[in-house]
Amino acid sequence: MAKNSANDPDLNWLEDLLRNSTDESSADLFDDDLPEQGTPLRRVMESNGILTSDQRARYETYDPANLGCSPDNPIIIEETDGYVHLEYELLEFILRPVPYRFVDYKVEKQSLVQKGDRHLDSLKVRIYSHPIMRQDADGKFVIPEPEFLGTEEYWFDITAGFDAMAI
């Protein structure tokens, strides 16, 4: 016999999670995990305007017009120490679950590109569905295999850090 949360109080958390994940107000939950004031990640996010869940909502679907999604519109990192690490932190922040976008990713390729006097770093990532536990026809809870959804590319202007390293 299949269990459901109405019959099994141990499954109430799953019902709450699914109900809240589609609630428009759940976006506010993601603002609670922002980096601390004054940290390099926070400074980069503030200067590029990707600090709040409303601003992050632009990344729910990949769009080359979004900041960081093309070499003509990269996310600018002015930090000179740890700038490559900041790229990965920003990528995690952009791609971590936001309402309606539950994905996992794997960096497939990182490339340094010179565009005029600017140094750009490109991170090509493979996007997978984030497996969410489901109940099968027999009432058993299963976690499906992630499904490959496509490839996305994110661009960072690391000129400041690259030039500081060259000195």
C-alpha positions as CSV (number, residue, x, y, z in Angstrom):
1,M,0.0,0.0,0.0
2,A,1.4,3.4,-1.0
3,K,2.1,5.8,1.8
4,N,1.3,9.5,1.6
5,S,2.0,12.3,4.0
6,A,-1.6,12.4,5.1
7,N,-1.3,8.9,6.5
8,D,2.3,9.0,7.6
9,P,3.5,12.0,9.8
10,D,7.1,11.1,9.0
11,L,6.5,12.3,5.4
12,N,5.1,15.7,6.3
13,W,8.5,17.3,5.7
14,L,8.4,16.2,2.1
15,E,4.9,17.6,1.5
16,D,6.0,20.9,3.1
17,L,9.1,21.0,1.0
18,L,7.2,20.5,-2.3
19,R,4.5,22.9,-1.3
20,N,7.0,25.6,-0.3
21,S,9.3,25.1,-3.3
22,T,6.5,26.4,-5.6
23,D,5.5,29.3,-3.3
24,E,6.5,32.6,-4.8
25,S,7.5,33.9,-1.3
26,S,10.0,31.1,-0.9
27,A,12.5,33.2,-2.9
28,D,13.1,35.2,0.3
29,L,14.5,32.0,1.9
30,F,17.5,32.2,-0.4
31,D,18.5,35.7,0.8
32,D,19.3,34.3,4.3
33,D,22.5,32.6,3.0
34,L,24.2,35.7,1.6
35,P,27.9,36.1,2.2
36,E,28.9,38.3,5.1
37,Q,29.4,42.0,4.5
38,G,32.9,43.0,3.5
39,T,33.9,39.6,2.1
40,P,35.3,39.5,-1.4
41,L,32.4,37.5,-2.7
42,R,29.9,40.0,-1.2
43,R,31.8,42.9,-2.8
44,V,31.7,41.3,-6.2
45,M,28.1,40.4,-5.9
46,E,27.2,44.0,-4.9
47,S,29.2,45.6,-7.7
48,N,27.6,43.3,-10.3
49,G,24.1,43.5,-9.0
50,I,23.5,39.8,-8.3
51,L,22.9,40.0,-4.6
52,T,19.2,39.3,-3.9
53,S,16.9,36.5,-4.9
54,D,15.0,38.9,-7.2
55,Q,18.3,39.7,-9.0
56,R,19.2,36.0,-9.1
57,A,15.8,35.1,-10.6
58,R,17.3,36.2,-13.9
59,Y,19.3,33.0,-13.9
60,E,16.3,30.6,-13.5
61,T,16.7,30.0,-17.2
62,Y,19.9,30.5,-19.1
63,D,19.8,33.6,-21.3
64,P,22.9,34.9,-23.1
65,A,21.6,38.4,-22.4
66,N,22.1,37.9,-18.6
67,L,25.2,39.3,-17.0
68,G,28.0,36.8,-17.2
69,C,26.4,34.7,-20.0
70,S,28.5,36.1,-22.8
71,P,32.0,37.5,-23.4
72,D,30.5,40.9,-24.2
73,N,28.8,41.1,-20.8
74,P,31.0,39.3,-18.2
75,I,30.7,39.4,-14.5
76,I,33.6,41.8,-13.5
77,I,35.8,40.6,-10.6
78,E,38.0,43.5,-9.3
79,E,39.5,41.4,-6.5
80,T,43.2,40.7,-7.1
81,D,43.5,37.8,-4.5
82,G,41.6,34.6,-5.0
83,Y,39.7,35.8,-8.0
84,V,39.5,32.3,-9.6
85,H,38.1,30.9,-6.4
86,L,35.5,33.8,-6.5
87,E,34.4,32.7,-10.0
88,Y,33.5,29.3,-8.6
89,E,31.7,30.8,-5.6
90,L,29.7,33.1,-7.9
91,L,28.9,30.1,-10.2
92,E,27.7,28.2,-7.1
93,F,25.6,31.1,-6.0
94,I,24.0,31.6,-9.5
95,L,23.3,27.9,-10.1
96,R,22.4,26.7,-6.6
97,P,18.7,26.0,-6.3
98,V,16.5,29.1,-6.7
99,P,12.8,28.7,-7.0
100,Y,11.9,26.6,-10.1
101,R,15.5,25.8,-10.9
102,F,16.7,22.7,-9.2
103,V,19.9,21.7,-11.0
104,D,23.3,20.2,-10.4
105,Y,26.2,21.1,-12.5
106,K,29.8,20.1,-13.3
107,V,32.4,22.4,-14.7
108,E,33.4,20.8,-18.0
109,K,36.0,23.3,-19.2
110,Q,37.7,26.5,-18.1
111,S,39.4,28.8,-20.6
112,L,41.3,32.0,-20.5
113,V,40.4,34.4,-23.4
114,Q,42.0,37.7,-24.2
115,K,39.6,40.3,-25.6
116,G,41.4,43.5,-26.4
117,D,43.1,44.5,-23.2
118,R,40.7,42.4,-21.0
119,H,41.3,38.9,-19.7
120,L,38.2,36.8,-19.5
121,D,37.7,33.4,-17.9
122,S,35.1,31.2,-19.4
123,L,33.5,28.3,-17.4
124,K,31.5,25.9,-19.5
125,V,29.3,23.8,-17.3
126,R,27.1,20.7,-17.9
127,I,23.7,21.1,-16.3
128,Y,21.8,18.2,-14.8
129,S,18.4,17.8,-13.3
130,H,18.5,17.8,-9.5
131,P,17.0,14.4,-8.6
132,I,14.1,14.8,-6.3
133,M,12.8,11.8,-4.4
134,R,9.6,10.5,-5.9
135,Q,7.1,7.7,-5.1
136,D,7.0,4.9,-7.7
137,A,3.9,2.9,-8.6
138,D,4.6,0.4,-5.8
139,G,4.7,3.2,-3.2
140,K,8.5,3.0,-2.8
141,F,10.4,6.2,-2.6
142,V,13.1,6.4,-5.2
143,I,15.7,9.0,-6.3
144,P,15.9,9.0,-10.1
145,E,19.2,9.4,-12.0
146,P,20.0,13.0,-12.9
147,E,19.1,13.9,-16.5
148,F,21.5,15.9,-18.7
149,L,19.8,19.2,-19.5
150,G,22.5,21.0,-21.5
151,T,25.6,23.1,-21.4
152,E,25.9,26.7,-20.2
153,E,28.8,29.1,-20.3
154,Y,29.6,31.8,-17.8
155,W,32.1,34.6,-18.4
156,F,34.2,36.5,-15.8
157,D,36.4,39.5,-16.4
158,I,39.4,38.8,-14.3
159,T,41.6,41.5,-15.7
160,A,42.4,43.1,-12.3
161,G,43.6,39.9,-10.8
162,F,45.4,38.7,-13.9
163,D,47.3,42.0,-14.3
164,A,48.2,42.0,-10.6
165,M,49.6,38.5,-10.9
166,A,51.7,39.6,-14.0
167,I,53.5,42.4,-12.0
